[in-house]
Amino acid sequence: IGDQLILEDYDETYVPTEQEIKDYAREIGIDPDKEPELLWLAKEGIMTPLPADWKPCQDVTGEIYYFNFATGQSTWDHPCDDRYRELVIQERERLRTSGDLKKKEEKEKKKKKKKE
């Protein structure tokens, strides 16, 4: 498309490096050093195929952007980034809630032992 380059389609055999996972983790709001339990979301996000009609493209400066050939929409962010940012928030909350439940159960066990 003019001076733009349409890049390869999704490669099912691609395995991201640990550094790529950490970099993407930061993009979607994960601190890789403090939240390693959330890195699976970053890996999944990198490996997720683009939605239908979206293709990665490269502009004349070498920057990657995404273009939807059905709607004409383009974006610098991967079309699934917002979805993964939301999943990070949900998973963080789920882990916090389950952690709170475990702490509460441990307190209850300690109370029972003291009574016995």
N, C-alpha and C positions, 0 to 999 in steps of 0.2 A: 504494500500500500504506500505509494510514493517512496519516501526514504525510510519508511518504517519496515521492520522485519517481523514476520510472524514466526514465532519460535515453535519448537517441537511440541507435539502433543504429550499427554501424560505418560510417564514411563513407570509401569507397574513394578519394575525390578529395582527402581531407585531406592537406596537406603541413605538417609541423611546422616551426616557426621554428627558427633556429639556437639561440636561447636555450632553447627547450623541449628541444631535443636535448641541450644542455649540462646542463640541470637533471636530465633523466632519466639522463644518463650518470653523474652523481654518485650518483643513487639506486641504480644497479646496480654501483657500485664503480669507475667510470672517473674519472680526473682529466683533464678536458677539455684543460687547458693542457699537461700533461706527456704525455698519451697520445692525441693527435689521430688516430692511426692506428686507434684503437678506436671512434671516434665513429659509424662505420657501424652498429655493433651497437646503439647507443642509438637511432639513427634507425629501424632495423628493429624494435626493441622497441616504440617508440611506435606504429608503423604496423601492427603485428601485430593481427589481429582477436582478440577474446576467444574463448576456447574455447566449445564448444557449451553452451548453457543458462546461461551467465554474462551478466549485464547490469550496466552501470554504473548506480548509483543515487545519489541525493542526499538527505542527511538534513535535518532542520529547520534545522540550523545552516549548511547549504550545503556541508558536507564530502562528498566523493565516496567511495563505497565500492563494492564489487563483490558481487553476490549471485548464487548459483547456484540457479535456480528448480527444478532437478531434485532437488538434495540438501538445500537449505535452508542451505547453508554461506554465510557472508559473510566478507569480508576487506577491510581498508583498502588492502592492497597489490594491485596488478594481478595476476591469477592467473598471468601469464607472467613476473613479475619474477624469481622464483627461477631459472627456466630461463635468463633472460638474464644473471643474475649468474654462473651456472655457465659460460655461453658466453664471458663476459668472461675468466674464469680460464683457460679452455682456449685462447682466442685469444692471450692474453698469453703463455702458456707456449709456444704454437706459434711466435710471433714471437721469443721469447727463444731457443728452440732453433734456429730457422733463422738467427738472428743469430749464434749461437755457431758454427754450421757455416760461415757466411761468413767469420768471423774465422779459423777453423781453416784454411780453404782459402787465405786470403790469406797466412797464415804459411807454409804449404807452398810457395806460389809464390815467396815471398821466399827461402826456403831453397834452392829449386832454382836461382834466379838467382845466389845467392852461390856455389853449387858450380860454376856454369858459367864 
